[in-house]
Amino acid sequence: MNLSPLWSWLLSTAGVLAIVWACAKFLGQKWAEKWIDQHFNQKLEAFKAVQQERLEAYKADQQRELERLRHLLSGRISKIHEKEFEVLPKAWLMLIELRGAAQHALDLTMKPYPGFRNFSSAQLEDFLKSEPVNWLADYQKEELRNAGSADKQEKYYMDALQSHSLNEANEKHRKFLNYLIENQIFMTDELREKFFGAQKALFLAITSYGIGKGTNHELVRQGQEEMLNKMQGRVDEAEKAVQKRLRYEEA
């Protein structure tokens, strides 16, 4: 079929336009996809940057909090160690004082007794007013004056001194035990074991002797044996534990 020049032109133009349109559509889609990709990547990078900043800020906050907690913990540990250096020497001193009081109460030390046979009435009054016998109550001083012979005065004084020594040892034991209970949190397991072990042994010795004094010689002997045979070893163990904890050898 023969087409007119106009139709031929139209057909050829339409073909060209279709090709151009197809190319434009293809190129437009690629450009759009490329733009979308670029835009998404930009948004993604911006998001990543924001999140990284937030992460770094969070890490910085956590690091500051960690340092604060470390400083706080270090301060508390330091205070605990300071308290420990206060508690251990005092506990040791109280133990030594208690041991001395127990030895005195159990008649394991020399006790000076006044020579009542050589006292005149005036000398006796001076003695009763002296500081070494301030522990005598007024009624005891009066009973001592009225005891009669020098032998009876001496016996009364010795009995009163014995009771006073036992009371003093029991009072030191009470204070020592309370101190251990109140401050055992600042002691290691080893130190608690050594201190409480010595405390129990001392209490047993004092109690046995106090109950048996004048009535049961076996209890008296048991109390004295506890002091003579066991206490020094327990005290030595406590001393070594304290020195070890306080690093005495490094001083």
C-alpha positions in Angstrom: 0.0 0.0 0.0 1.3 3.5 -0.9 1.1 6.0 1.9 1.0 9.7 1.4 4.0 11.6 2.5 2.1 13.0 5.4 1.3 9.6 6.8 4.8 8.4 6.2 6.1 11.4 8.2 3.6 10.8 11.0 4.5 7.2 11.2 8.2 7.9 11.3 7.7 10.7 13.8 5.6 8.5 16.0 8.3 5.8 15.9 10.9 8.3 16.9 8.7 9.7 19.7 8.1 6.2 21.0 11.7 5.5 21.0 12.4 8.8 22.7 9.7 8.2 25.2 10.9 4.8 26.0 14.4 6.2 26.5 13.2 9.0 28.6 11.1 6.7 30.7 14.1 4.3 31.2 16.5 7.1 31.9 13.9 8.8 34.2 13.4 5.7 36.2 17.1 5.2 36.6 17.6 8.8 37.6 14.7 8.5 40.1 16.1 5.3 41.5 19.5 6.9 41.8 18.0 10.0 43.5 16.0 7.8 45.9 19.2 5.8 46.7 21.2 8.9 47.3 18.5 10.5 49.4 18.1 7.3 51.5 21.8 7.0 51.9 22.0 10.5 53.1 19.2 10.0 55.6 20.8 6.7 56.7 24.2 8.4 57.2 22.6 11.2 59.1 20.7 8.7 61.3 23.9 6.8 61.9 25.7 10.0 62.9 22.9 10.9 65.3 22.9 7.5 66.8 26.7 7.4 67.1 26.6 10.8 68.9 24.0 9.5 71.3 26.0 6.3 71.8 29.1 8.2 72.6 27.2 10.5 75.0 25.7 7.4 76.7 29.1 5.8 77.0 30.5 9.0 78.5 27.6 9.2 81.0 28.1 5.6 81.9 31.8 6.1 82.3 31.2 9.1 84.6 28.8 7.0 86.6 31.2 4.2 86.8 34.0 6.5 88.0 31.6 8.0 90.6 30.7 4.5 91.8 34.4 3.5 91.9 35.2 6.6 93.9 32.3 6.0 96.2 33.3 2.4 96.7 36.9 3.3 97.2 35.9 5.8 99.8 33.8 3.3 101.6 36.5 0.6 101.5 39.0 3.2 102.7 36.7 4.0 105.6 36.3 0.3 106.4 40.0 -0.1 106.5 40.4 3.0 108.7 37.8 1.6 111.1 39.6 -1.8 111.0 42.9 -0.1 112.0 41.0 1.5 114.9 39.1 -1.7 116.0 41.9 -4.3 116.0 44.4 -2.5 118.2 41.7 -1.6 120.7 40.3 -5.2 120.7 43.8 -6.5 121.3 44.4 -4.1 124.2 41.1 -5.0 125.8 42.0 -8.7 125.5 45.4 -8.1 127.2 43.7 -6.2 130.0 41.1 -8.9 130.4 43.8 -11.6 130.6 45.6 -9.6 133.3 42.4 -9.0 135.3 41.6 -12.8 135.0 45.1 -13.8 136.1 44.8 -11.4 139.1 41.3 -12.7 140.0 42.4 -16.4 139.8 45.3 -15.8 142.2 47.9 -16.3 139.5 49.7 -13.1 140.3 51.3 -11.7 143.4 48.9 -9.6 145.5 50.2 -7.2 148.1 48.4 -7.5 151.4 48.8 -4.9 154.1 50.3 -5.8 157.4 47.3 -5.4 159.7 49.3 -6.7 162.6 51.6 -3.7 162.5 48.9 -1.1 162.0 47.9 1.2 164.8 44.4 2.7 164.8 45.7 5.8 163.1 47.7 3.9 160.5 44.6 1.8 159.7 42.6 4.9 159.1 45.3 6.3 156.8 45.3 3.0 154.9 41.5 3.0 154.4 41.7 6.6 153.1 44.5 5.8 150.6 43.9 5.5 146.9 44.8 1.8 146.4 41.8 0.8 148.5 39.3 3.2 146.9 37.5 0.1 145.7 36.3 -0.7 149.2 32.8 0.5 149.9 32.1 2.5 153.0 30.3 -0.4 154.7 33.3 -2.6 154.0 35.7 -0.2 155.6 33.5 -0.1 158.6 33.3 -3.8 158.8 37.1 -4.0 158.4 37.5 -1.7 161.3 35.2 -3.8 163.5 36.6 -7.2 162.4 38.5 -7.5 165.6 41.9 -9.1 165.6 44.5 -8.4 162.9 44.1 -11.9 161.6 40.3 -11.4 161.1 41.0 -8.0 159.5 43.4 -9.7 157.1 41.0 -12.4 156.2 38.2 -9.9 155.7 40.4 -7.8 153.4 41.6 -10.8 151.4 38.0 -12.0 150.8 36.9 -8.6 149.8 39.8 -8.2 147.5 39.1 -11.5 145.9 35.5 -10.6 145.3 36.5 -7.2 143.9 39.1 -8.9 141.5 36.5 -11.3 140.2 34.0 -8.5 139.7 36.5 -6.5 137.9 37.5 -9.4 135.6 33.8 -10.1 134.8 33.2 -6.4 134.0 36.2 -6.3 131.7 34.9 -9.5 130.1 31.5 -8.0 129.6 32.9 -4.9 127.9 35.3 -6.9 125.8 32.5 -9.2 124.6 30.2 -6.3 123.7 33.0 -4.6 121.8 33.6 -7.8 119.8 29.9 -8.2 119.0 29.6 -4.5 118.0 32.7 -4.5 115.8 33.0 -8.0 114.5 31.9 -6.8 111.1 35.3 -5.1 110.7 37.1 -8.3 111.4 38.0 -11.2 109.1 36.8 -14.7 109.8 40.2 -15.6 111.2 40.3 -12.6 113.5 36.7 -13.3 114.8 37.6 -16.9 115.5 40.8 -16.0 117.4 39.2 -13.2 119.5 36.0 -15.0 120.3 38.0 -18.1 121.1 40.2 -16.3 123.6 37.1 -14.5 125.0 35.3 -17.8 125.6 38.3 -19.4 127.2 38.7 -16.5 129.6 35.1 -16.5 130.5 35.2 -20.2 131.2 38.3 -19.8 133.5 36.8 -16.8 135.4 33.4 -18.6 135.8 34.8 -21.9 136.9 37.1 -20.2 139.5 34.3 -17.9 140.7 31.8 -20.7 141.2 34.3 -23.0 142.8 36.0 -20.5 145.1 35.6 -21.6 148.7 33.3 -24.5 147.8 34.7 -26.6 144.9 38.4 -27.0 144.7 38.1 -28.9 141.3 36.4 -26.0 139.6 39.0 -23.7 141.0 41.8 -25.9 139.6 40.0 -26.1 136.2 39.8 -22.4 136.0 43.5 -21.9 136.8 44.5 -24.7 134.4 42.6 -23.0 131.7 44.6 -19.8 132.2 47.9 -21.5 132.7 47.8 -24.1 129.9 45.5 -22.7 127.2 45.2 -18.9 127.4 48.7 -17.9 126.4 48.4 -20.0 123.2 45.1 -18.4 122.3 46.4 -14.9 123.0 49.5 -15.6 120.9 47.3 -16.8 118.0 45.2 -13.6 118.2 48.3 -11.5 118.3 49.7 -13.1 115.1 46.3 -12.7 113.3 46.2 -9.0 114.2 49.8 -8.5 113.0 49.1 -10.4 109.8 46.0 -8.3 109.1 47.7 -5.0 109.9 50.8 -6.1 107.9 53.0 -5.6 110.9 56.0 -7.1 109.1 55.9 -4.4 106.5 55.8 -1.5 108.9 
